[in-house]
Amino acid sequence: MWQLERGDGPIVAVAIHHGHAVRDEVAALLAIDDRSRLREEDPFTGEWTTIAPTRCVVLRSRFEVDLNRPRDRAVYRKPADAWGLEVWKREPPDDLISRSMSEYDAFYTAMRGLLEDVERRHGGFVVFDLHSYNHRREGPEGPPADESGNPQVNVGTGTLDRTRWAGVVDRFTAALRSYDFPGGRLDVRENVKFKGGRLARWVHETFPSTGCALAIEFKKVFMDEWTGEADEGLVTAIGDALRSTVPEVLDELRRAA
């Protein structure tokens, strides 16, 4: 279950962990409460997809099926799969999992069709794979995670061909760093916290010479990760910062064509 909007141009924005919805049969078996689910989801990332004319916002919760994990690990079966959280009241039956996995397969079929169309029309393309991540795992009153290993923005490029896409990565990163962000320039680093998940790897395997996916993780400084309350000004500012990178990425795509 996702919202897909097609537009013109070689930039595609995806918020794969935005969703919170689960099917009724899944909700009946979940042991985890809504607030705990929300803490590990990526609320507000769907708003940032408006930077691109072609955008996809996933509405299904990662706690039903995680589209950004390999297929054999897309359903969290045990606490170790889900940050130590007890997800299920009891083992979900195979037919329930099969119905959830049908959405996994349908998503990647839809993405293939979408990106093949973008490829036909524009040649190379860039996917902005938008995420957020927690940095206060010791509780709402606990200290934040050490900044040395938790940049404000982590750009995951672990599966892309650097010889082909270095210009796109470098210009995106430089543009984001130079944006006049509230409170000071953003700390943007590459592959410090995350290197990218299944979506990025799939793009690079499926479109090895034409597709570049940037797995962009914003630290949840724009919200209270324990209550889910957002600072709307910072949510908007992140969207504006991302939008400022688009001309640089488009120019580099034209140069590399």
Beta strands, then each sheet from edge to edge (+ up, - down):
strand 1: 2-5
strand 2: 11-15
strand 3: 54-58
strand 4: 125-133
strand 5: 153-156
strand 6: 188-190
strand 7: 211-219
sheet 1: 1+ 3- 2- 4- 7- 5+ 6+
end
